[in-house]
């Protein structure tokens, strides 16, 4: 019983980390989301299913303020699953493997988020920095798809790198 209670408290704490990170990032207009540290931590400690649940729960909570955030649960679930799987394979044992995992997680999240952003935001990221990258590249004449991918990458890469380095 004691283990179940401590696990529940840990999960709630990780959901709170994700939620407050997102609120802080949005309110300060940071060039990253800060909403996956708790997801990554849970996936590392409790596995991919728990990580996915924490990630999705954060999006559901934030969706109460911004309803389109519900669909981005897909992105958060992918983070929890990937980190949980690769944590079991000891990818946090070296800086090289941790960095490599951050590239994989970033690639997956950029693909998913680019598609979702295209459907719900006409390709825009919803982040002033990512949208600025898209605007700049559009002005320079790059293809719209490349612009949308670059905008997502701009806000996702550092976010995922920092989230995974948190565990290293």
N, C-alpha and C positions, 0 to 999 in steps of 0.2 A: 504493500500500500504506500509506503514511504517513497519508494522509487517512482511510482506512478504520479504522485503529487509533485515530486521534484522535476520529473519530466514535463508535466503540465505547466509548471511555473517557468521552466526553461523555454518552452515553446511560446508561451505568452510573452515572455521577455523578448524573444527574437522577433515576434510579430510587431511588438512595440518599437524595436530598433528600426525595422523596415519602415513602419508607418511614420515615425518621427523623422527619419532620414528623408523621406519623400516630402513631407511637409516643409522641413528646413530647406531642402534643395529648391523647391518651387517658390517658397517665400523669398529666398535670397537670389533667385534666378541664377543658380549655379550651372556650370557647363557639364553636369553629371546628375544622375538621379538619386543616388544614395539610398536606394530602396531594396538592395539585395544583400546587405551584410548579414542580416538576420536569417535570410533564406540560405545563404552559403554556410553560415555557422550551424544551422540546424541540419542541413544536408551532410555536413562533415561529421557531426556528432551522432545523429540519429538515423542517417541514411536518406536515400533519394525520395522515398514516399513522404517522409516527414518534411523534408526540404520543400517538396512540391506543395504540400499542404500549407506551409507557412507562407510561401510566395503567393499562392492563390488567395489566401486569407487577407494578406496585405492589400492586394488589388481589390478585393471585395469591400474592405473597409474604406479604402480611398475612393472607390466607386460611389460611395454614398455622397461624396462631394463633387466628383467628376465622373458621371455615369459611364463614359467611354472607357474608363480604367478597368471595368469588368473584363472586357475582352483581352486586355493585356495580361490577364492571368495566364494565358497561354505562354507568354514569354517568361514569366516568373516560374511557372511549372517546369519549363525546360531548364532553367538555371538550377533549380533544386535537384532535378533528376540527373543532369550531367555532373554536377559537383558531387552528389552522393555516390554515383557510380565510380567516378575517378578518384574520390577520396579513399574508397576501399582498395583501389589499385595503387595507393601510396603516391599519388601525384603531388602531395604537399610535402614530400620528403626532400625536395630540392627546389631551388629557385628556378632552374630550367624547366622542370616539369610543371611547376605552378604557373610560370609565365606561359608555357605552351597550352595549359588548360585555359588560361584567361583568353588566349587567342581563339580557341575552340568555342568557348562560351560566348565570346563577343560575336564571332561569326554566326552562330546559331541565333543569337538574340537580334542581331542586325537583320538577318533574313526575315525572321518572324515579324519584328517590329516594322520593318520597311513595308511589308505587305499590309499589316494592320493600319499603319499610318496612311498608306495610299488609299485604303478603303474608307477610313474614318476622318482623315484630316487632309485629303487631297495631296498626300505625300509629305506634309509637314510633320515635324517631330513633336511639336507641342512644347519645345524648349527653345528659348530665345537664341541660344548659341547654335544649336543644331539647325534651326531655321535660318540663322544668319549665314551659315555655311551653304545651305541650299540656295539662298538668295544670291550670294556672291558667285557661286558656280553657275547658276542660271544666267546671270548677267554676262558671264564670260563665254556663254554659248555651249556649255557641256550638255550632254543628253540628260533629260529629266530623270531617268532611272539612276544614272550615276550620281546626280545631285542628291537624290533622296537617300541613296545608300551612304554617301559621304556624310550627310547630315546625321543619320542614325549612328554611323560609326563614330563620329565626333563626340557624341554624348555617351555612347555605350562603352567604348574601349577603356577609357580611364576609369569609368565607374566599375567595370568588371575587374579590371586589373587591381584596383585598390581593394575591392571586396575580397578577392582571392588572396591578396597579399596580407590581408588582415589575419588570415589563418597561418601564414608561413612563419 
